[in-house]
Amino acid sequence: MLVREAIGKDAERVIAVIKNAEESNFMLFRPGERKLETEQFTKFIENMNNNSHSALFIAEIEKTVVGYLIVQGNHMPSSVSHRAYIVVGIHSEYRGQKIGTALFSHLDDWVKEKSMHRLELTVMANNKAGIALYKKMGFEIEGTKRHSLYVDGEYMDEYYMSKIL
């Protein structure tokens, strides 16, 4: 498995994994709720690459993109430039194969280079596998966003999680 920073020509393959991850019903967007277009997403990747505190990492197995991790931070000096927000997704056919662990391990090395202090994310309270991965990677639950999502006719809680580096 190779974990690397995405480049513009990866856009279409990353979009395919994002769409697959959204089908899990554990992501903020439900299947089909947003339209991701290659040209627009290519620009997103390029913008990420031009921000020293943001990145889009992909995991590849035999040149197939099987997972992604987006880290969004603020490179401008400010009171929040020490932190970044994380979004991660793994293709359903590749879950349980340590891809999330590899992505987060790569992230750990990257944030050390950037001298960042805090990583944060939110996760649906019923996403047991995601919560287990995040805890394994050093994240802790800070709080609960009660009824923050409405999924399949039901209100869902989300956990705020963070990792202090």
ChimeraX attribute file (.defattr): number of C-alpha atoms within 10 A of each C-alpha:
attribute: neighborCount
match mode: 1-to-1
recipient: residues
	/A:1	14
	/A:2	14
	/A:3	21
	/A:4	16
	/A:5	17
	/A:6	23
	/A:7	17
	/A:8	16
	/A:9	14
	/A:10	16
	/A:11	21
	/A:12	17
	/A:13	15
	/A:14	26
	/A:15	19
	/A:16	15
	/A:17	21
	/A:18	22
	/A:19	21
	/A:20	18
	/A:21	22
	/A:22	20
	/A:23	16
	/A:24	15
	/A:25	15
	/A:26	18
	/A:27	19
	/A:28	15
	/A:29	16
	/A:30	16
	/A:31	16
	/A:32	10
	/A:33	10
	/A:34	9
	/A:35	9
	/A:36	15
	/A:37	11
	/A:38	17
	/A:39	12
	/A:40	10
	/A:41	18
	/A:42	20
	/A:43	14
	/A:44	16
	/A:45	22
	/A:46	17
	/A:47	14
	/A:48	21
	/A:49	17
	/A:50	12
	/A:51	14
	/A:52	14
	/A:53	22
	/A:54	23
	/A:55	24
	/A:56	23
	/A:57	23
	/A:58	29
	/A:59	24
	/A:60	16
	/A:61	13
	/A:62	8
	/A:63	9
	/A:64	14
	/A:65	23
	/A:66	26
	/A:67	28
	/A:68	28
	/A:69	23
	/A:70	22
	/A:71	22
	/A:72	20
	/A:73	21
	/A:74	17
	/A:75	17
	/A:76	12
	/A:77	8
	/A:78	8
	/A:79	8
	/A:80	12
	/A:81	15
	/A:82	19
	/A:83	23
	/A:84	22
	/A:85	16
	/A:86	19
	/A:87	16
	/A:88	20
	/A:89	26
	/A:90	26
	/A:91	21
	/A:92	15
	/A:93	9
	/A:94	13
	/A:95	14
	/A:96	11
	/A:97	10
	/A:98	13
	/A:99	24
	/A:100	24
	/A:101	15
	/A:102	17
	/A:103	23
	/A:104	21
	/A:105	13
	/A:106	18
	/A:107	22
	/A:108	15
	/A:109	10
	/A:110	15
	/A:111	20
	/A:112	11
	/A:113	9
	/A:114	13
	/A:115	12
	/A:116	18
	/A:117	14
	/A:118	16
	/A:119	22
	/A:120	20
	/A:121	19
	/A:122	22
	/A:123	22
	/A:124	21
	/A:125	17
	/A:126	13
	/A:127	15
	/A:128	12
	/A:129	11
	/A:130	17
	/A:131	20
	/A:132	11
	/A:133	15
	/A:134	21
	/A:135	15
	/A:136	11
	/A:137	15
	/A:138	13
	/A:139	20
	/A:140	17
	/A:141	17
	/A:142	12
	/A:143	12
	/A:144	16
	/A:145	15
	/A:146	12
	/A:147	12
	/A:148	13
	/A:149	16
	/A:150	11
	/A:151	14
	/A:152	9
	/A:153	7
	/A:154	8
	/A:155	11
	/A:156	16
	/A:157	17
	/A:158	19
	/A:159	21
	/A:160	18
	/A:161	20
	/A:162	23
	/A:163	18
	/A:164	12
	/A:165	14
